[in-house]
Amino acid sequence: MDKLECVARIPLFEGFPQRLLKKIGALCVERNYQANEVICREGTTGLGLFFIVEGWVEVFGTSRAGREKSLALLGPGEMFGEMMILDNHPRSASVRSMQPATCYLMPQWDFKRLLKDYPEIAVKMLPTLVKRIRELDKAMVG
């Protein structure tokens, strides 16, 4: 599958015109990870927004006592790194591949420019953000 097909299958970009999908594809850099490889670390500033093309990743946090807690499992079509891009704060969690994985990385500045030029992308991000907030609420309660 070529990059354009992969980008078109990412739910965030579904239904967008071919011209925009080509632009998005041109901004993405393919990154490949081995099983159990840390992709990004909690507390660091990041490179950008990741879209999972193949494989599964685990989002996890570290407690003050130093214990890891799994927060989410994400698979093909899902994204991570959006919070850091939107609020300019260090990453709130770490992410590691659970198996060999391929991701597309869109640099932060390119994604922000894309949001400015195509605000409908930001609107399509809202359900994902709300879902993650709800999941965190549930995890905190019990």
C-alpha positions in Angstrom: 0.0 0.0 0.0 1.5 3.4 -0.9 1.6 6.4 1.4 -1.5 8.1 -0.2 -3.6 5.0 0.4 -2.4 4.8 4.0 -3.1 8.4 4.7 -6.6 8.1 3.2 -7.3 5.2 5.6 -6.5 7.3 8.7 -9.9 8.1 10.2 -8.9 11.7 10.9 -8.4 12.2 7.1 -11.2 10.1 5.8 -13.4 11.9 3.2 -10.8 14.6 2.5 -10.1 15.5 -1.2 -7.3 13.8 -3.0 -5.4 17.0 -3.3 -5.3 17.5 0.5 -4.4 13.8 1.1 -1.4 14.2 -1.2 -0.3 17.3 0.8 -0.7 15.4 4.1 1.2 12.5 2.7 4.0 14.7 1.6 4.3 16.1 5.1 4.5 12.7 6.8 7.8 10.8 7.4 7.7 7.0 7.7 9.2 5.7 10.9 9.7 2.0 11.7 10.0 0.6 15.2 11.0 -2.8 16.6 8.9 -4.6 19.3 9.2 -2.9 22.7 11.0 0.2 21.3 10.2 3.4 23.1 8.8 5.9 20.5 8.5 8.9 22.8 9.0 9.5 26.5 6.9 11.2 29.1 8.2 14.7 30.0 10.0 15.3 26.7 9.0 17.7 24.0 8.2 15.9 20.9 8.8 15.9 17.2 5.2 15.9 16.1 2.1 13.9 15.7 2.2 10.1 15.0 -0.2 8.1 12.9 0.0 4.3 13.3 0.1 2.6 10.0 0.9 -1.0 11.1 1.3 -2.7 14.5 0.2 -1.8 18.0 1.6 0.6 20.6 1.1 1.0 24.3 0.7 4.4 25.9 1.9 4.3 29.5 2.6 6.7 32.3 5.0 6.4 35.3 3.7 7.0 38.8 5.6 9.1 41.4 6.7 5.7 42.9 8.3 4.8 39.5 5.7 2.2 38.5 4.5 2.0 34.9 0.7 2.1 34.3 -0.7 1.2 30.9 -3.1 4.0 29.8 -4.1 2.8 26.3 -3.4 0.4 23.5 -3.5 2.0 20.0 -3.6 0.4 16.6 -3.6 1.1 12.9 -5.4 4.4 12.0 -5.0 5.8 15.5 -2.8 8.8 16.5 -0.7 9.9 19.4 1.1 13.1 20.3 -1.8 15.4 19.7 -1.9 16.8 23.2 1.7 18.0 23.1 1.1 19.7 19.7 -2.1 21.4 20.8 -0.9 22.7 24.2 2.9 23.0 23.7 3.6 21.2 27.0 5.9 18.2 27.4 4.5 14.8 26.6 2.1 13.5 29.3 2.9 9.8 28.6 5.3 7.5 27.0 4.6 5.3 24.0 6.3 2.0 23.0 5.7 -0.4 20.2 4.2 -3.7 21.3 5.3 -5.4 18.1 7.1 -4.2 15.0 5.2 -1.0 14.0 5.2 1.6 11.3 4.1 5.1 12.0 3.9 8.3 10.0 5.3 11.3 11.8 4.1 14.7 10.9 6.3 17.4 12.3 4.7 19.7 14.8 5.1 22.9 12.8 3.7 21.2 9.7 0.6 19.9 11.5 0.0 23.4 13.1 0.1 25.0 9.7 -2.2 22.3 8.3 -4.7 23.0 11.1 -4.6 26.7 10.3 -5.2 26.1 6.6 -7.8 23.4 7.1 -9.6 23.9 10.4 -12.0 21.0 9.6 -9.1 18.7 10.7 -9.2 20.2 14.2 -13.0 19.6 14.3 -12.4 15.9 13.3 -9.9 15.6 16.1 -12.5 16.5 18.8 -14.1 13.0 19.2 -10.7 11.4 19.7 -9.8 13.9 22.3 -13.1 13.6 24.1 -12.8 9.8 24.1 -9.3 10.0 25.7 -10.6 12.3 28.4 -13.4 9.9 29.2 -11.0 7.0 29.3 -8.8 8.9 31.7 -11.8 9.8 33.9 -12.8 6.1 34.1 -9.2 5.1 34.9 -9.0 7.7 37.8 -12.3 6.6 39.3 -11.6 2.9 39.3 
